[in-house]
Amino acid sequence: MFERFTRDARQVVIDAQAEAVEQEALEIDTTHLLLGLLGPMEGLLADLGVRPERLRAEVLKVRRRGGITDTDAAALGELGIDVEQIVDRVERVHGENALAGRVVEPKRRRWFGQRPHRPFATEAKHALEQSLREALDLRDRHIGPEHLLLALAARPGPVADVLAACGADHVTLRRALTRRQAG
């Protein structure tokens, strides 16, 4: 499948790995893919009124909360559960970003100047597979960053929720891409 990726789509995967390394995650997940997409998709997102820095902030907030979006937090708040208070308490006991899935690698591994390899989390693999379906649906012979973004918006989960909350749900993105291709 990666042979169909454009140079920009391959760069997104490289940037996603860099995000995972920076966040000390052992796997590349869908949030890393979305953060890797912010550069190449900045124009499309700007057309939709979505600022990349806001999207980045929302994604990092969801990661810090262990996948709980603002919508989820509001629903839990109606039940009297303060998500921020719980996250703060967990972080006091277990350290900053304890719910973010950050796992420190064993000390005995040494990488000698090379970046450690990060495998894709299951959900990220499914998103990459979905990007192929998105490309085929649009009758494209390649997989570009736009197909990866559509795939992330199409798959249920925190990333799709963040995109939708920022005004970039799957339907809206599809329309915007169709308009761009036509014009």
C-alpha positions in Angstrom: 0.0 0.0 0.0 2.8 2.4 0.8 3.9 2.3 -2.8 0.8 4.3 -3.6 1.7 7.0 -1.1 2.8 10.4 -2.6 6.0 12.0 -1.3 3.9 14.3 0.8 1.9 11.3 2.3 5.2 9.6 3.1 6.4 12.7 4.8 3.3 12.7 6.9 4.2 9.3 8.2 7.7 10.4 8.9 6.4 13.5 10.8 4.0 11.2 12.7 6.9 9.1 13.8 8.8 12.2 14.9 5.7 13.2 16.9 5.6 9.8 18.6 9.3 10.0 19.4 9.0 13.5 20.8 6.0 12.4 23.0 8.0 9.3 24.0 5.2 7.0 22.8 6.1 3.5 21.8 3.5 3.4 18.9 2.4 5.8 16.2 -1.3 6.4 16.9 -4.0 8.4 15.1 -3.2 11.6 17.0 0.4 11.4 15.7 -0.9 11.0 12.2 -3.1 14.0 12.6 -0.3 16.1 13.9 1.9 15.0 11.0 -0.9 16.2 8.6 -1.1 19.7 9.9 1.6 21.1 7.6 0.5 19.6 4.3 -3.2 20.1 5.0 -2.9 23.7 6.4 -4.5 25.2 3.3 -7.5 23.0 3.2 -8.0 23.4 7.0 -7.7 27.2 6.6 -10.4 27.1 3.9 -12.6 25.5 6.5 -11.7 28.0 9.2 -9.7 25.5 11.2 -6.4 26.9 12.6 -3.7 24.2 12.8 -2.5 25.5 16.2 -6.0 25.1 17.6 -6.2 21.6 16.2 -2.8 20.8 17.7 -3.9 22.2 21.1 -7.1 20.1 21.0 -5.3 16.9 20.1 -2.7 17.4 22.8 -5.5 18.1 25.3 -7.3 14.9 24.3 -4.0 12.9 24.6 -3.4 14.3 28.0 -6.9 13.2 29.1 -6.3 9.7 27.8 -8.7 10.1 24.8 -11.5 12.0 26.5 -12.8 14.7 24.2 -14.5 17.9 25.3 -17.9 16.3 24.4 -17.0 13.3 26.6 -15.9 15.6 29.4 -19.1 17.6 29.2 -21.2 14.4 29.4 -19.2 13.2 32.4 -19.6 16.7 33.9 -23.3 16.3 33.8 -22.8 13.2 36.0 -20.8 15.2 38.4 -17.4 14.0 37.2 -14.8 16.6 36.7 -12.3 15.2 34.1 -9.7 17.9 34.6 -9.7 17.3 38.3 -9.2 13.5 37.8 -6.4 14.1 35.2 -4.7 16.5 37.6 -4.8 14.0 40.4 -3.5 11.2 38.2 -0.7 13.4 37.0 0.3 14.4 40.6 0.6 10.7 41.5 2.0 9.3 38.2 3.6 12.2 36.5 2.8 14.6 33.7 0.9 13.1 30.8 0.4 9.8 32.6 -2.9 9.2 30.7 -1.4 10.0 27.3 -0.1 6.5 26.7 3.5 7.6 27.2 5.7 4.7 27.9 9.4 5.0 28.6 11.5 2.4 26.9 13.8 0.2 28.9 17.2 1.8 29.6 19.2 -1.1 28.2 18.2 -0.3 24.7 20.6 2.1 23.0 19.9 3.6 19.6 23.4 5.1 18.8 22.2 8.3 17.2 19.4 6.7 15.2 15.7 7.3 15.8 14.1 4.3 17.3 11.4 2.6 15.1 7.9 3.2 16.2 5.3 0.7 15.0 1.7 1.7 14.1 -1.0 1.2 16.7 -3.9 -0.9 15.5 -6.2 2.1 15.1 -3.5 4.0 13.0 -3.1 0.9 10.8 -6.9 0.9 10.2 -6.7 4.6 9.4 -3.9 4.0 6.8 -6.1 1.2 5.3 -9.0 3.6 5.2 -6.9 6.1 3.4 -6.7 3.6 0.5 -10.5 3.3 0.4 -10.8 7.1 0.5 -8.5 7.4 -2.5 -10.4 4.7 -4.4 -13.7 6.4 -3.6 -12.4 9.6 -5.1 -11.0 7.7 -8.1 -7.4 8.7 -7.3 -4.6 6.4 -8.2 -2.4 7.7 -5.4 -2.8 8.2 -1.6 -2.0 11.7 -0.6 -2.3 13.6 2.7 -5.9 14.5 1.9 -6.8 10.8 1.8 -5.2 10.3 5.2 -7.1 13.3 6.6 -10.4 11.9 5.3 -9.6 8.5 6.8 -8.9 10.0 10.2 -12.2 12.0 10.0 -14.1 8.8 8.9 -12.9 6.5 11.7 -14.8 6.9 15.0 -12.7 8.0 17.9 -11.1 10.9 19.6 -9.3 12.2 16.4 -12.6 12.3 14.4 -14.3 13.9 17.4 -11.6 16.7 17.5 -11.8 17.2 13.8 -15.6 17.5 13.9 -15.5 19.8 16.9 -13.2 22.1 14.9 -15.5 22.0 11.9 -13.6 19.5 9.8 -15.8 16.4 9.9 -15.7 13.8 7.1 -18.6 15.2 5.1 -17.2 18.7 5.2 -13.7 17.6 4.3 -15.0 15.5 1.4 -17.0 18.5 0.0 -14.0 20.8 0.4 -11.7 18.3 -1.4 -14.2 17.8 -4.2 -14.5 21.6 -4.7 -10.7 21.9 -4.8 -10.3 19.1 -7.3 -13.1 20.6 -9.5 -11.7 24.1 -9.4 
